[in-house]
């Protein structure tokens, strides 16, 4: 609203002219004071100005303030979607004042739409619910200045002290309810983050990640494959940590970015805003596939939302679609940040069902692919070039099939194997427990010393032989023995029973460690025998 429009409103002969007059401030001569409402309406962003006009209306009408604070929002200040319809608003208004009708209810809902508080769901011209709750945090600094100015010119008998925190004053007046924010969200929005002067720095690619980095840049999607314990997920998260640079993995996690936003502003656009504002070099997320995981969990879905008379279903992003949308926005803004999605246990789900049309999108980056659902006004999804898909696959799990060939053709596969050097370089209590762990690693590795790739793919990873939390060498050896008894030895027995490893070799290991023979032996007994053997290896070094 411009200053000219404001003056025109004041000159209209209307029933609500007195109330319109309350929307503005005037000096003793009747001149319009250039307060935050006038400044923002004339010079500010139109969307932000429209929201502030709603705040001004509510300020001028205590009945409207009560409606928002006790009827249309939760005690925390968030809009109640189930009450944003004509029937509910009319009922709530009737509790506050007699002789109200449908027109007043329509006006309240119309104010919300005009103020860009909601994108309404309509049946004809009538608002029956909410499609989307629109961003409101940007208006908070203006709202705080508005409250300060109005209190300065007010005729209250008791005035707040000049030293009072203006944000506290606004919250004390319940203003956060008017802009769909909790007190915490309101406080955070009152002090916007400054735009980073330069992007966060990240160092050179570590040597152990060089091949992975090269393949991600070339192919954009990589599967780290190997047996349990070889560090597939660990390597994936190492790459995420490097990509995140000095900001750190936590600061770049999508969950952290979303948590810093008001609940109704957790959209790709606002996440992209934060990445650019903070100068981040990456944003990442992680999902884990399982047999019941589907397209609706990974790409897009129809989510239930309350509306007048029942439920409606609203299309929504899921992790892949959300990050893809963020990636597209970052490219449009010239950001070089990477978008990394880690998919753990990628082969545990029905790949064709989960990925759907993305099999095409992964291969033809930048080209829109039609989807069953319209999200953010589009029924297509584009996989951008900055979206890196990093998956892990367990090659030893016989309960699931190998990865879908259609997806295999679109990924680079990097194999990880048990690495003795990782065990050697770990932080041990002493030379003794380190030597014992290496001896155990070598003894177990002999079970898979064959040229048969089906057997070598089952090799038990080095993570099973890494240090456990301990206070000294003796405590460390106890932890190793229990890990062997409860995790490694049962797996070896299972392999032998299924004929996947040589039973004779397992018998040699059992004899070498002095383990009791037979399947009925308790794991506690195995653990005691393993501890004795480990202590012998440690003593030989000491």
N, C-alpha and C positions, 0 to 999 in steps of 0.2 A: 504494500500500500504506500503510495507516494504522499508527501505532505499535502499536495493539492487535493488528492482524493480524500485525505483525512478531513480537510476543511469542508469539502463538499458534503461529506456525511453529516458534519455538525450543522450544516445549514438546511438539511432536509427536514421537512415537517413530517415526522414519523412518530409512531407511538413509542418507539424505543429510543427516541432522540436523546433523552436524559441519560440513558445507559451508555449510548455511544459516546456522549460527552465525557463520561467517566473513564473512557479508555485512554484519554490523553491528559497531559498536564498543561496548565495555563498560568501565566504570570498575573500580577495584580491588575494589569490593563486588559486582560483577556487574550493576550498573545500566546500562541502555541509555543511551548518550551521544547527545544530540540533534545528530547531525552532518547533513551536507547530504542524505544519503539519507533520513533520518527527516523533516527539515524539508520537503523537496520532496515526499515521499510524502504528508505530512499537509496541507501548505498550498499546494503548487504546482499547476501545470497537470498534469492527469492524463497527457496524452501525453508531456510532458517527463519526468515522474516515471517513467513506464514505460520510457523509454529509459535513464534513469540506473540503474534496477534491472538492466538488461542489462549496463551498464558494471560494476556491482558484482559481478555473477555472473562476468564475465570476469576481473575483478581477483582474485577468490577462487579461480580455476581456471586455472593456468598452461597446462594442455592446451588449454583453450578459447581462451586468448589466442593461442597458437601457431596454432591452427586459423584464427583470423581473420587474423592477420598474415602467414601464409605460404601459406594455402590459399584462403580465401574472398575475399581482396581483392588488388588489384594492388599492386606495390611502392609506389605513391603513396598507397594507402589506400582506393581506391574498390572497392565490391563488384563481384565478377565474376559477372555475371548467369548465365553458362553453368554456374556451379557451385552455384547456389542450388536444389538439388533433392536428393532423398533418396539417390539413387545416388552422386552426387559427394561429398556430405558423408560418407557411410559410408566411401567409399574413402579420403578424407582423414583421417578419424578413425582408420582402421585403420593408417595410416602413423605415427600418433602414439602409439597404445596398442593392445595386444593385447586380444582378447576383447571387442570392441565389436560391437553389433548394430544392427538397424534402429531399435530404440527410442531409442538415443542420438542417431542421426541425426535422427529425428523431433523429439526434444527440442530440438536445436540450431535447427532450422528454426522450431519453435514459439516459442522464445525471441525470434527475429527478429520474428515476427508480433506477439507479445504486446508487444514493446518498440516497436512502431510504426516499425520500421526498414524494413519492406517491406509492400506490399499483395500477397500471394502469388497466384500462379496455381495452382489446385488441380484435381486429378482425384479427385473424392470428397473424402475428408479429407486426402489426400496432397498435399503441396506439390511442384509439378513445375517451378516457375519464378517469375518476378516480373512482376506487372502494372505496378507502379509502385514506385520507390524513394521513400520518404516523407521529408519534411523532418526534418533532425536538427540543424541549426546552432543552434537555440534552446537546446539542452541544453548547449552548450559551456561557458558561464560556470559552470554547476553542476558540470560534469565537472572543470573546473580547480580549483574549490574542493574537490571530492571528493578529488582527487589530493593537494592540499595537506594535507588533514586526515588521509588515510591514511598519508602519509609522516611526518607529525608523530607518529602513534601507532605507527609501525612499529618493528620490532626489528632493522632492518638494521644490519649491522656498520659500514657506511660511510653516513653520512647526508649528504644534500645540504646545502650551506650555506644559511643563512637568506636570503642575498641572491640566491639562484638565482631566475631568472624562472620563475614557476609554469607558464606556457605552454610554455616550453622543456622543463621537467620532464615535462609530460604528453606532449609530442611525443617526447621521448627514450624514454619508456616504450611508445611505439607506440599510445597511446590513440586517436589519430585514425582508425586502422584499425577500431576498435570502433564508431565512429559514422559510418562511410562518408564521410570527409572527407580531402582532401589536406592536407598541412601548411599550405599557404597558405590554404586554406579554413578550416582550424581556427583559425589565427591571427586571421583576419578576424572569425570568429564569436565569438572570445573577447572582443572589444571591440565590442559592438553599437552601432549608430549611435543617437545621441539623437534623439528625435522633434522635428521642427522646431516652434518656438514659433509661427510664422506662415508662411503660404504665401509662396513666392518671388514677388517683385513683377515685373510687366511693364508697360512704358510704354504710352502711347496708340498706337492703330493708325497706322502711317505712312500718309501721303497716297497713296503709290503702291500700297498694299495695301487701301485702304478699300473699293473695289468688291468685290474678292475676298473680303474678310472678311465684308462684308454678305451676299454670296451663299452663302458657306459656312454662315453662321448661319441663313439662310432655307431653303436647299435641302439642306444637309449634304453635297452632292457636286457638285464642279465640275471641268470639263475646261478646261485652258488650251491653246488651239489656236493654231497658227501654223507658219510655215516654219522650217527649221533656222536656229539662230543668233539667234532673237528673244528668247531668255532664258526659255523656259517653265520649265525645271527650276530655273533660278536664282531666278525669282520664287517658285516653290513652296518652295524652301529658305529664301528670305527670310521667307516666312510662318511656316515652322517655327521659324526663329530668333526671330521676334517672339513666337510662342506659348510658346516655352520661357522667355522672360523672362530675369531675371538669372542663372538657373541655367546658361544657355547651351545651345546645340543639342547639344553632345556629351553633356552630363550627362543630357539628356532622351531620348537615342537608346535605343531598345529594346535594341540590341546592348550598350550600355554597362551598362544595368541588369542584363541577363542575365549579363554577364561578372562582375559584382560578387557574384553568387549562386553557391553550390555547384552543380556541374553537375546534380545530381539534384533541385535545388530551382528549376529554371528554369520555373516555372509561372505562369499568370495570377495566382493568389492571391498568390504571393510578390512578383511585379512590382507588383501593386497595393499591397502592404505598403510597398514601397520608395517608391513615389510619394507615399503619404500621410506616411510617416516623414520624407521629405526635403522635403515641402511643394512638390513640383513642380507647375507649372501646365500641363504637357503631357508626353505621351510620344508618340514618333513612330517610324515605320519607313518604308523605301522599298523597292519591288520594281520590276523592269523586266519588262514583258511581251515575249514573242517568239513566233514561230509554233508552237513546240512546248510552250509554257506551257499548263498545264491546271488543272482544278479541284483535282487532287491536289497541285499546287504552291502554290495560292493559298488554299484553304479548309480542307479536311481530307483526310487520307490514311490508308492502312494502312502502317505502317512495320515492317520485319522486326526481330525480336528473337530472340536465341539462347535456346533452352530445351532441356530434356533430350531428346536424340534428334533434334535438328534445329532448325527455326525456327518461330516463331509470328509472327503479324502483329497489331500493336497499333495501334488508332486513335490518331491524333495531330492536334493543331492544326497549321495552317499560318498564314502571317502574318495573313490577314483574321480567321480564327476566333480566333486567339490574342488579337489586339487587341480584337476584339469582346467576348471574355470579360473582358479587363482593364477595358474600358469599363463593362460591367455591374457589376462589383465596385466600381468607383469611385463609380458612382451610388448603390449600396447603402450606401456608407460616407459619403456626403454630400460627396465631393470634387468640386470644380468643374474639375478638370484636363481639358484637351482630349486626345483620342486622335486622332492624325493619321496617316493612311496615304497616302503619296505613291505613285502608280502611274505610272511613266514609260513612255511609248510605249504607251498603253492600247490603241490600235487595231492593234497588231502581232499580237495574239493572236486566237483564235476566241472572241469575247466570250461567246457563249451557253455554250460549253463551259467557260470559266473561271469564270463567275459562277454558273451553275446556278440553284438556287433563291434565290440572293441578289437576283435581279431583283425578287422580291416583298419580300424583307426590307429592301432599300434604300428602297422606297416606304412600307412600313408599319413604321416604326421602333418598337422595343419589343415587337413581336409575335414569338413563337417560330416558327421555320420548321424543319420536319423535314429532317434530313440523312441521307445513307446510312450514316454512321458514328456510333457512340456514343462520345463523348469526355467525360471527367470525369463519367461516369454519366448523360449526357443525349444523346439522339439529335436534339436540336433546337439551333438557333443563333438568338440574338437580336441584331439590329443595334441597339445603343443610340443614344440621341440625341446622346451626346457623341463619337461616332465620325465624324470628318470625312474624307471621301475626296477627295483632291486629285490629279487625273490630268493628264497632258500628252499632246498628240496632234500629230503632225507632219502638216500638211496638204499637204506637197510630195512625200510618198513615194508614187509611183505604183504601187509593187509590192504595195500592200495596199488593201483596200476601205475605204470610209468606215465609220464606227463603226456598230455594230448599232443599228437604230432603236429596239428595245426598251430598250436602255440609254440611248440619246440622250434619250428621253422622261423619264428619271429624273435627268438631269444638267443643270446650267446650263453653257453654253459661253461662255467669255470669249476673245475673239480678241486676240492680241498681234501687233504689226507692228514692222518695223524702226524704230528710234527714233534719229534723228540726235543728239538731246540727250544720249543715253547716251554716244555717242562723244565729244561735245564735253566732257562733264563728267569723262571718265576721266583718270587720272593720267599725263600725258604727260611726256616728258623736256624738251620745249621748246615754244614756240609753233610752231616749224617742223614737227615731226613731227605735231603736232595738226592743223595746217592741211592737211598732206599726207593724213592719214587721212580728214579730212572731205571733201576733194576726191575721193578715191577712193570713199568712200561715196556721194557725190552722183552720180558718173559711173555707178556700178553701178546705183543706184536708178533711173536713167533707163531702164534696160532693162525695167522693170516699170511704167512710168508709163502706165497704161491703165485704162480703166473696166471691162475684162473681169475679173471676180472670179477666174476660173480662172488668169489670169496673175498678178494681184496676190498670190494665195495662195502663189506660188512665190518671192516677193521674198526676197533673201538678207539674213539678219538682221545686226544691228549687232555681234554678238559676233565676227564675222569681221574687224572693223575696229578692235578694241580693242587697247590696247598689249600687246606681248609683253615678257617679261623682257629688259631691256637696260641698258647702262651709260651710254649717251649717245644723243644724237639720231641719229648715224650708225648706231649699232647698232639703234636702234628702227626706222629706215627699212628696214634689211636684213630685219628680222623681218616687217615689213608686206609687203615685196615677195615674200618666200617664201610667206607665207600666201596672197597673191593668186595666185601662180603654181601652187601645189600644191593649193589648196582652192577658191578662188573661180572662177578662169578655166576649169578643167576642167568645173565645174558649169554655167557659162554656155554653154560649147560643147555640152554634152549637151542643155541646154534648146533650143538653136538647132537641133541635129540632129533633135530630136523635134518641131520646129515649135511649141514651147511659148513661145518668145520670138521676136521679130522678128530674123531674121538680118541685116537691114540695120542695125538698131540696134547689134547686136554688132560689125558691121564699122566703124561710126562710133566705138565705144569703142576698138577695136583701133587705128584710125588715130590717134585723139586721143592715145593713150598711146605711139604709135610701136612697137607690138608687131608682130612679123613675122606675116604672114598664112600660113594653111595649117594643116591638122590635124597635119602631121608634125613641126612645130616642137617642139623639146625644151622641157621646163618650165624648165630652167636658163636657156635663152635668153630665155624669157618673163620669168623672174625678173629677169634683168639689165636688160631693157628697162623693166620696171615700176619697178625701183630708180632708173633714170635719171629717169623721169617723176616719181616721188615726190620725188627730190632737187630737181628743178626747182620743185615746189610749195612745198617747205620753204624754198628759197632766196628765192623771191618774197616770203615773209613776213619772213625774217631781214633 
